Amino acid sequence: MKKKILSFALALTMCLGLLPGTAFADESNLPDWYFLIAIFKNVDADGIDNDGVKQHAKYSMTQDEVNVARESAKQFEEYMNQLGVMRTHVDIVEVEAVVTELEESKDGSYIGAKQAEPLLKSKVDLDKYDHVTCVASLDINTGYGGITGNVFENGTGHSCLNYVNKEYCLSRWAPGVYPWPPAYHVHEFLHFMELMNQKWDKEFGLHNIMEKFYERVNGEYEECYTDIILNCAKGTDGTGVFPAVWQYPPHMRRAMREWTVLPESTSIRDWTFQSCTALTRLAIPASVTSIGYAAFWGTNVTDIYYGGTEDQWKAIQIGEFNDPLTKANIHYNSVGIPATASPTNDKLTVDGAAANPRVYKIDGSNYFKIRDVAALLNRSEKQFAVGYDGTKNAVTATTGQGYDKQSGDLAGAATGGNQSADPSNDAIYVDGQKIEAEVYKINGSNYFKLRDLGKALNFYVGWSAERGMYIETDKPYSE
């Protein structure tokens, strides 16, 4: 079935009432999400049906059923790729090993993550994937077509589809019979996204949105699913998947060393950082009042940068099984996770003359004290005075005025090795206008990117392999 899907930009325009000229996320830089469709061809296990009656499932899938699974997986990949929120990669694996144990639910038995994991480990690297759908024919009538259970130990999402048997599969699931073949894949994946939303302290209710605010079209909820994915669902049960969720799929979360909790968050939910084994440093705002059960289970957190006081931290309700958190170093009244500032001897010239400011490199960029730059530009046409406005917590720069050099200015290359660079709350005002700039505080002084200062104060900043960094005061700033 060929479908016409809106581009991400156009869909957001329609959902949000934006004009076509509104800026959208760079579609060429979408995050990669990796899906595994695992077809379990053989089952021989005790289970229960949708009435809770014990049954023994013994069945081998036919090639017709395998073909249905492959086609629906293909259409799921096509649908997700057309929405513009991710680059979707779907792998399919056929598992010959016999499933001998099933998980139970109120709607009947299914292949859970616990049963699937040992059978998949010899076939695939589960750490590669963000979501796994187990497809099987259990030859048991269950109350679900698809079900989403507990995640894998590494945090990868898990769902299961039950085709029942060949007769049921071909009469119910086959392309050309079922109105929209990827529907169950999308539906169960969105249940997983409900869990992912909670990691950002956000909520949406898939079934409430479907049943209260949308109608089935040709037997399915494609419009509803699309709106939820694009975060513009109708109604009052949440608007859908929080955009930041797409940027941090599980395989990326597992590799994250640092994390900053959203400033408006009031809680960190149960299992939020489950299996984020690389995580060592975290920034938590003072707005957080509760931390859920096992929120930090499986992490290696050593340092927490907390925005409030020690008394506020002690008032936070912390759930069980958060040993990494309770053993971590807590840094109070922090404005964020400090960066590492490394002393550098990178060359700088001003109007051709060698300069000797104190420079630190942070994440590959050179940062300068604004007073050093003022001293270097003094008596040029780009000179400026530096002050501090305590009422605004702001550094001030006034163009055209001279600068009186201070005793600590132009002290040369730093000694003492790497330093901690804290994100600074201090703003910068140039001639009374607030300027956006990335600022770090190192040993009590504010450090700025040279290009940010050049842009704010309109002096030219250049770089070449021969000259290194250079400033030309007779030229305006340019990118």
C-alpha positions in Angstrom: 0.0 0.0 0.0 1.6 3.3 -1.1 1.1 6.1 1.3 1.7 9.8 1.0 3.3 11.1 4.2 3.8 14.7 5.1 7.4 16.0 5.5 8.3 16.7 9.1 8.3 20.5 8.5 4.9 20.5 6.8 3.4 18.2 9.4 4.6 20.5 12.2 3.3 23.5 10.3 -0.1 21.9 10.2 0.0 20.6 13.8 1.3 23.8 15.4 -0.3 26.4 13.1 3.2 27.7 12.1 4.0 29.5 8.9 6.1 27.6 6.3 9.0 29.9 6.9 9.3 28.8 10.5 12.7 27.2 11.3 12.7 23.4 11.9 15.2 20.8 13.0 17.9 20.1 10.4 16.5 17.1 8.6 20.0 16.1 7.3 21.1 15.6 10.9 18.4 13.3 12.3 19.3 10.8 15.0 19.7 7.1 14.1 17.4 4.6 15.7 18.0 0.9 15.3 15.2 -1.7 15.4 15.4 -5.5 15.4 12.4 -7.6 14.3 13.2 -11.0 15.8 11.1 -13.8 14.2 11.0 -16.7 16.6 10.0 -19.6 14.4 9.6 -22.4 16.9 7.9 -22.6 20.3 7.4 -25.5 22.7 6.3 -24.0 26.1 3.6 -23.9 28.7 1.5 -20.8 28.7 -2.0 -19.3 29.3 -4.6 -18.0 26.9 -6.7 -14.7 27.1 -8.9 -16.4 29.7 -6.0 -17.4 31.9 -6.5 -21.1 31.0 -3.3 -23.1 30.9 -2.2 -24.2 27.4 0.8 -25.8 25.9 2.2 -23.9 22.9 3.9 -26.1 20.4 4.1 -24.6 16.9 6.5 -23.9 14.0 5.9 -20.9 11.8 5.4 -21.4 8.1 7.2 -19.5 5.5 3.9 -17.6 4.8 3.9 -16.3 8.3 7.6 -15.3 8.1 6.8 -13.4 4.9 4.1 -11.5 6.6 6.5 -10.5 9.4 9.1 -9.4 6.9 6.7 -7.3 4.9 5.2 -5.5 7.9 8.7 -4.8 9.2 9.6 -3.2 5.8 6.5 -1.0 5.9 7.2 0.0 9.5 10.7 1.2 8.4 9.2 3.1 5.4 6.6 4.8 7.6 9.0 5.9 10.3 11.6 7.2 7.8 8.9 9.4 6.1 8.0 11.3 9.3 11.4 13.1 9.6 12.0 12.5 13.3 14.7 9.9 12.9 16.7 7.8 10.5 15.1 4.4 11.0 17.2 1.2 10.5 15.3 -2.1 10.7 17.1 -5.4 10.9 15.3 -8.8 10.7 16.6 -12.0 12.2 15.0 -15.4 12.1 15.6 -17.5 15.2 15.5 -21.3 14.8 16.1 -22.0 18.5 13.1 -23.3 20.3 11.4 -21.0 22.8 10.8 -23.2 25.9 9.5 -20.6 28.3 7.0 -17.8 28.1 6.1 -14.7 30.2 2.6 -14.4 31.5 0.2 -11.4 31.5 -3.5 -10.9 32.2 -4.0 -11.0 28.4 -2.1 -14.3 27.9 1.5 -15.5 27.4 4.1 -13.8 25.3 7.9 -14.0 24.6 9.3 -11.5 27.1 12.7 -9.9 27.2 13.9 -12.5 29.7 13.1 -15.3 27.3 14.3 -13.6 24.2 17.6 -12.3 25.4 19.6 -15.6 25.7 18.3 -16.8 22.3 19.3 -13.5 20.6 22.7 -13.0 22.1 24.2 -15.7 19.8 22.7 -14.0 16.8 23.0 -10.2 17.3 24.6 -7.5 19.5 21.6 -6.3 21.6 23.6 -3.1 22.5 23.2 -2.0 18.9 19.4 -1.8 19.1 17.0 0.7 20.6 13.9 -1.5 20.3 13.3 -5.2 19.7 10.0 -6.7 18.5 9.6 -10.4 19.0 7.3 -12.0 16.4 5.9 -15.5 17.0 2.9 -17.8 16.4 2.1 -19.3 19.8 -0.9 -21.2 18.6 -2.7 -19.8 21.7 -5.5 -17.2 21.5 -4.4 -14.2 23.5 -6.1 -11.0 24.4 -3.5 -9.0 22.6 -2.2 -8.7 19.1 0.9 -6.9 20.3 2.2 -6.3 23.9 5.0 -4.2 25.3 6.7 -5.6 28.4 9.8 -4.9 30.5 12.8 -3.6 28.7 16.0 -5.6 28.2 18.6 -5.4 30.9 20.5 -2.8 28.8 17.5 -0.5 28.5 16.5 -1.6 24.9 12.8 -1.6 24.4 10.8 -4.8 24.0 7.5 -5.7 22.4 5.9 -9.0 21.2 3.4 -9.8 18.4 1.4 -13.0 18.4 0.3 -14.2 14.9 -1.3 -17.3 16.6 -1.0 -19.7 13.6 -1.0 -19.7 9.8 -4.7 -19.5 9.4 -5.2 -16.6 11.8 -2.1 -14.8 10.4 -3.2 -14.9 6.8 -6.7 -14.0 7.6 -5.8 -11.2 9.9 -2.3 -9.9 9.5 -1.4 -10.3 5.9 -0.8 -7.3 3.6 -3.9 -6.7 1.6 -6.0 -8.1 4.4 -5.0 -5.9 7.3 -5.7 -2.2 6.3 -2.3 -0.9 7.5 0.4 -3.6 8.0 2.8 -1.6 10.2 0.1 -0.6 12.7 1.0 -3.1 15.5 4.7 -2.3 15.2 3.9 1.5 15.5 1.4 1.0 18.3 3.7 -1.1 20.5 6.7 1.1 19.8 4.6 4.1 21.0 4.0 2.3 24.3 7.8 2.1 24.7 7.9 5.8 23.9 5.5 6.5 26.8 8.3 5.0 29.0 11.0 7.1 27.2 8.9 10.3 27.7 8.9 9.6 31.5 12.7 9.7 31.5 12.3 13.4 30.6 9.5 13.9 33.3 7.0 14.1 30.4 3.7 12.2 29.9 1.3 11.1 27.2 -1.4 8.5 27.3 -1.5 6.5 24.1 -4.8 4.7 24.6 -6.5 7.7 26.1 -5.5 9.9 23.1 -6.7 7.2 20.7 -10.0 6.5 22.3 -11.1 10.0 23.4 -9.8 12.2 20.6 -9.5 10.2 17.4 -11.6 7.9 15.2 -10.5 4.8 13.4 -10.1 5.2 9.7 -10.1 2.0 7.7 -9.9 0.2 11.0 -6.7 1.9 12.2 -5.4 5.0 14.0 -2.7 6.1 11.6 -3.5 9.9 11.9 -3.4 9.5 15.7 0.0 7.7 15.7 1.5 10.3 13.3 0.3 13.2 15.5 1.8 11.5 18.6 5.1 11.0 16.9 5.2 14.6 15.8 4.2 15.8 19.3 0.9 17.5 18.2 -1.7 15.0 19.4 -5.2 16.3 20.1 -6.8 16.4 23.5 -5.7 16.7 27.0 -3.7 13.5 27.6 -0.4 14.9 26.4 0.8 16.0 23.0 3.0 13.0 22.2 6.7 12.2 22.1 8.8 14.9 23.6 11.2 16.0 20.8 14.4 15.5 22.9 13.5 11.8 23.2 14.3 11.3 19.6 17.7 12.8 20.0 18.8 10.4 22.7 17.8 6.8 21.7 18.8 4.0 24.1 22.0 3.1 22.3 23.2 6.8 22.8 22.0 6.9 26.4 24.1 3.9 27.2 27.2 5.9 26.0 26.5 9.2 27.7 29.0 10.2 30.3 27.2 13.4 31.4 23.6 14.4 31.7 21.7 17.6 32.5 18.2 17.2 33.8 15.7 19.7 32.3 15.5 22.9 34.3 11.7 22.7 34.8 11.7 19.0 36.0 10.2 18.3 39.4 11.1 14.6 39.5 13.4 12.0 38.2 11.2 8.9 37.5 11.7 5.2 38.3 14.5 3.6 36.3 15.3 6.8 34.4 19.0 6.1 34.0 18.7 2.3 34.0 21.8 0.8 32.4 23.4 4.1 31.5 26.7 2.5 32.6 28.9 5.3 31.2 27.1 8.0 33.2 29.4 9.6 35.8 28.4 13.2 36.1 24.9 14.7 36.4 23.4 18.2 36.8 20.1 18.3 38.7 18.1 21.6 39.1 16.8 22.7 42.5 13.2 22.2 41.1 13.5 18.4 41.6 11.8 17.2 44.7 11.7 13.4 44.2 13.9 10.7 42.7 12.2 7.4 41.9 12.9 3.8 42.5 16.2 2.5 41.0 16.5 5.7 38.9 20.3 5.4 39.0 20.4 1.6 38.8 23.4 0.4 36.8 25.1 3.8 36.5 28.5 4.7 37.7 27.7 8.3 38.9 30.4 9.9 40.9 29.4 13.6 40.9 26.1 15.4 41.2 26.0 19.1 40.4 22.9 20.3 42.3 21.3 23.7 41.8 20.1 24.1 45.3 21.4 24.2 48.9 22.4 21.2 51.0 19.2 21.5 53.0 17.1 21.4 49.8 19.0 18.3 48.7 18.3 16.6 52.0 14.6 17.3 51.5 14.4 15.4 48.2 12.6 12.1 48.5 14.9 9.4 47.1 13.6 5.9 46.3 15.2 2.6 47.0 18.1 1.1 45.0 19.9 4.3 44.2 23.2 3.5 45.7 25.3 5.2 43.0 23.4 8.4 43.7 23.6 8.3 47.5 27.4 7.5 47.4 28.1 10.3 44.9 29.8 13.6 45.6 27.1 16.3 45.8 28.2 19.8 44.7 25.6 22.3 46.0 24.5 25.6 44.4 25.9 24.6 41.0 25.0 26.1 37.7 25.8 23.0 35.7 28.4 20.4 35.0 31.9 22.0 34.9 34.0 21.5 31.8 37.7 20.7 31.8 39.8 23.8 30.9 43.3 23.0 29.5 46.0 25.6 29.4 47.2 26.3 25.8 50.1 28.1 24.2 48.2 28.7 20.9 49.6 31.8 19.2 47.6 35.0 19.0 48.5 38.3 17.3 46.8 41.6 17.3 47.3 43.8 14.3 50.4 41.7 13.6 51.9 42.0 17.1 52.4 38.9 19.2 50.1 38.8 22.3 50.4 36.9 25.5 47.0 36.4 27.1 45.9 33.6 29.4 44.0 31.1 27.2 42.2 27.8 28.1 40.9 25.3 25.6 37.4 23.9 26.4 35.9 21.2 24.1 38.2 22.2 21.3 37.6 26.0 21.5 39.9 28.7 23.0 38.5 30.9 25.8 39.8 34.3 26.8 39.4 36.6 29.7 37.5 39.6 28.5 39.8 41.9 30.4 42.8 40.4 28.5 41.1 41.2 25.3 40.2 44.7 26.5 43.9 45.3 27.3 45.0 44.0 23.9 42.6 46.3 22.1 43.2 49.4 24.2 44.1 52.5 22.1 42.8 50.9 18.9 39.6 51.9 17.2 38.0 48.8 18.7 38.9 49.6 22.3 36.3 49.1 25.1 36.0 49.5 28.8 35.1 46.6 31.1 32.9 46.7 34.3 30.6 44.6 36.3 26.9 45.3 37.2 26.1 43.5 40.4 22.4 44.2 40.1 22.3 42.3 36.8 25.1 39.8 37.6 26.5 41.0 34.3 29.9 41.9 32.8 29.6 45.2 30.9 31.6 46.4 27.9 31.4 50.0 26.7 32.8 50.5 23.2 35.0 53.5 22.4 36.3 53.9 25.9 39.8 53.1 27.0 40.7 50.3 29.4 42.8 50.6 32.5 45.0 47.5 32.7 44.8 45.5 35.9 47.6 43.6 37.7 46.3 40.2 36.6 45.9 41.0 33.0 47.9 39.4 30.2 49.6 37.0 32.6 50.7 34.6 29.9 50.1 30.9 29.6 48.5 29.3 32.6 50.3 26.9 34.9 49.1 24.2 37.2 47.5 21.9 34.6 43.8 21.4 33.8 41.2 23.5 35.7 37.5 23.1 36.4 35.4 25.5 34.2 31.9 26.1 35.6 29.2 27.4 33.4 28.7 31.1 34.4 25.4 32.7 35.3 27.0 36.1 34.4 25.5 37.8 31.4 27.4 40.2 29.2 26.0 43.6 28.1 27.7 45.6 25.3 26.6 49.3 25.3 23.6 48.3 27.4 22.4 45.5 25.2 22.5 41.9 26.4 24.6 39.6 24.3 24.2 35.8 23.9 27.6 34.1 24.6 28.9 30.9 26.1 30.7 31.8 29.3 32.8 29.8 31.8 34.1 30.8 35.1 37.7 29.6 35.8 39.4 30.5 39.1 36.8 33.3 39.6 37.2 35.0 36.2 34.8 34.9 33.2 36.2 33.4 30.0 34.6 33.8 26.6 35.1 32.4 23.1 37.2 34.9 21.1 34.7 34.8 18.2 31.8 35.5 20.6 33.6 38.6 21.8 34.6 39.6 18.2 31.0 39.4 17.1 29.7 41.3 20.1 32.4 44.1 19.9 32.7 44.0 16.1 36.4 43.2 15.6 37.8 40.7 13.1 38.9 37.2 14.3 40.8 35.0 12.0 42.9 31.8 12.0 45.4 30.2 9.6 47.9 27.4 9.9 50.8 29.9 9.5 49.5 32.8 11.7 47.4 30.9 14.3 44.7 33.1 15.8 44.7 36.8 15.0 42.7 39.9 15.6 42.6 42.8 13.1 41.0 45.9 14.6 40.6 47.8 11.3 38.1 45.2 10.0 34.6 44.4 11.2 33.6 41.0 12.4 32.6 38.4 9.8 31.8 34.7 10.0 
